[in-house]
Amino acid sequence: MQSGKLPQVRLRHIIESIDGIIDATTGVSGREIAESFVLMRALERAIQIISEAAKELPAEMRALEPSVPWTDVIGIGNVLRHEYHRVREETLLAILTDELPVLRLAAVRLLAGIESQPR
């Protein structure tokens, strides 16, 4: 398996994307984010990366975190790529504030599980 496709690499991409967008938006109101072209595009791109990385995780690994709506996480990437005009700002902001912190915790747990395995 190519190193870029390893589950631990994909999990790091998820964590880094979440950390990056949370860092970029900490202290910024939802309204200010929604009014900022740059922040909204950064949020969209972070979600796309997260979606693609999640899609590449093995199904049996995703099954270890059943509280994460993996189908939705993966599906939002397709929506952002192909039906971007239908995505509401409120939806993206809700993902940022409600979903990404939970997903980050799950990704950290999965990564810790991989890293604790003997090589």
C-alpha positions in Angstrom: 0.0 0.0 0.0 1.4 3.4 -0.9 2.3 5.4 2.2 -0.2 8.2 1.2 -3.0 5.7 1.3 -2.2 4.2 4.7 -5.0 4.6 7.2 -2.8 6.5 9.6 -1.9 9.0 6.9 -5.6 9.5 6.1 -6.4 9.9 9.8 -3.7 12.5 10.1 -5.1 14.4 7.1 -8.5 14.4 8.9 -7.0 15.7 12.1 -4.8 18.3 10.5 -7.7 19.6 8.4 -10.0 19.9 11.4 -7.3 21.5 13.5 -6.5 24.0 10.6 -10.0 25.2 10.1 -10.7 25.4 13.8 -7.6 27.4 14.3 -8.5 29.7 11.4 -12.0 30.3 12.8 -11.5 30.4 16.5 -12.7 33.7 17.9 -14.6 34.5 14.7 -18.4 34.5 14.8 -20.5 32.4 12.5 -21.7 35.5 10.8 -18.2 36.7 10.2 -17.2 33.3 8.8 -20.3 33.2 6.5 -19.4 36.7 5.3 -15.8 35.9 4.6 -15.2 34.4 1.1 -11.8 33.1 2.2 -13.0 31.5 5.4 -16.0 29.8 3.7 -13.8 28.5 0.9 -11.2 27.2 3.5 -14.1 25.5 5.4 -15.4 23.9 2.2 -11.9 22.7 1.3 -11.2 21.3 4.7 -14.5 19.4 4.6 -13.6 18.1 1.1 -10.2 16.8 2.3 -11.8 15.2 5.4 -14.5 13.6 3.2 -11.9 12.1 0.8 -9.7 10.9 3.6 -12.6 9.3 5.3 -13.6 7.5 2.1 -10.2 5.9 1.9 -10.3 4.5 5.4 -11.1 0.8 5.4 -14.7 0.0 6.3 -13.7 -2.2 9.2 -11.8 0.8 10.7 -14.8 3.1 10.3 -16.9 0.5 12.0 -14.8 0.9 15.1 -16.4 4.4 15.5 -20.1 3.8 14.9 -21.2 7.1 16.4 -19.6 8.9 13.4 -22.0 9.2 10.5 -19.4 8.1 8.0 -21.8 7.9 5.1 -22.6 11.6 5.7 -18.9 12.5 6.1 -18.1 10.9 2.8 -21.2 12.1 1.0 -20.7 15.8 1.8 -17.6 15.8 -0.3 -19.6 14.8 -3.4 -22.2 17.5 -2.6 -19.4 20.1 -2.3 -17.9 19.0 -5.6 -21.0 18.5 -7.7 -23.9 20.4 -6.0 -22.0 23.2 -4.3 -24.8 25.6 -5.2 -27.2 23.8 -2.9 -25.0 23.9 0.2 -26.2 26.4 2.7 -23.8 28.4 4.9 -25.7 27.3 8.0 -25.0 23.6 7.1 -21.2 24.3 6.8 -21.2 26.2 10.0 -23.0 23.4 11.8 -20.5 20.9 10.5 -17.7 23.2 11.8 -19.1 23.7 15.3 -21.0 20.4 15.9 -19.5 17.7 13.8 -15.8 18.3 13.3 -14.9 18.2 17.0 -16.6 14.9 17.4 -15.0 13.5 14.2 -11.6 14.7 15.4 -11.9 12.8 18.7 -12.9 9.6 16.7 -9.9 10.1 14.3 -7.5 10.5 17.3 -8.8 7.3 18.9 -8.5 5.4 15.6 -5.0 6.7 15.1 -4.0 5.9 18.6 -5.2 2.3 18.1 -3.1 2.0 15.0 0.0 3.5 16.6 -0.3 1.2 19.7 -0.1 -1.9 17.5 3.2 -3.7 17.4 4.9 -3.3 14.0 
